Amino acid sequence: MTTSGTTAYAPNRAQVIQDALEMCGADVYGENDPAVIDSAGRSLNSLIKSLNANKTDVNVIVRTTYDTVAGTASYATDALGIDGMTVNAAGNDTPVMPITKQQYDAKVDKTAQGRPTDFYHDKQSGLVYLHPVPDSIYSVVYGKVRQYQDIDEPEQTFDFPSSAMEMLTFGLAHRYSFKAGLDAGKQDRLQAQFIMAEKRYLVANSAYTKGQRSTSCMVV
């Protein structure tokens, strides 16, 4: 039996758009009008934004490192959430534990300095507060949770799991079906396929966890 040399399926933007357009009746062998591709691309990015806004778990965890500054308690980050944090002291990585705003506010002396043992992530300001305040230069490593990025170039691949491809393809096909003028029955069938694909995606990635809540994330 001959088997494939890879198990990863990573279609690019052009391939996902083509598949979705074919579901809407486009010619399998023909080239689509550039205006059609552009319109479908806008719908694809709109779909990704919508999935994020609806709290569908389309997030990625990026391992990030920064050095602390002695006497500085807060550090800027554009993370949606923090998935684990460690601080390196004398060559040893030590966990820094997440605490709530209430727990941080309850600290009697927020200016006390030492090796950080706790962190509070203020999602509104994007700042991460360390306690105790670093008394030296420490290397901090944390998982930055961010949304998947928009995708604009034809050959560009998506930075999320291959299990999301079916969800995105059916989701785009359903969105584009309105522009293509498909009848209500076909639109409903595409929507049903999208909903089932979304559920399969969530189940396939349910093993990943964020620090804040269970989710489907990809660690990169």
C-alpha positions, 0 to 999 in steps of 0.5 A: 500500500502506498501512503502519503509522505505527509499528514498535514493539509495546508491549503492556501487562500486561493485554494480555499476560495476556489473550493468555496466558489465551486460549491456555489457553482463556479467552473471547476476548470475555469479561472474566476474573474478577479473581481469575484476573487476579491469579493470572496476574499473580503467575505473570507476575512469577514467570516474570520472576524465574525467567528472571533466576535462570536467567540468561536475558538479561532485563536493561536498561542504564540510563545513570547519572551521579554526581559524585565526591567528592575523596578518596573511592574507593568509590561505592555502586551497585545494578548487576548489572554495569557497562557502560562508564564515562567520567569528564569532566575539563575538558569531555572524556570519558575512558574508565575501564577495568574491572579485576578484583579481583586487579588492584585488589588488586595496586595498590601505592598505593590511596590515590594521587589523580588523575583515575580511569583504572580501576574495580573493581566489587565485585558482592557489596557493590555498590561501585565502586572508582575508581583513582586516588582522585578528587582533585576533583569529576568527572562519572562516566557508566556503564551500570548493568546491572539486571534488568527490574522486576516489573510490577503495574499493568494499563496498565503497559508492560514496560521491555524490547524488543518481541522479548520479548513472545512469550517472556513470553506463551508462558511465562506461558501455559505456567505458567498451563496448570497452574492452568487444568488443561490436559492434559499434551499442551497443556502440552507444546505451550505449553512447546515454544512458550515454549522456541522464543520464548525462543531467538528473543528471545536471537537477536534481541537478541544484538547488545547487550553488557555489559561482563562478557559478551555478552548481550541487553540494552536500553539506556535 
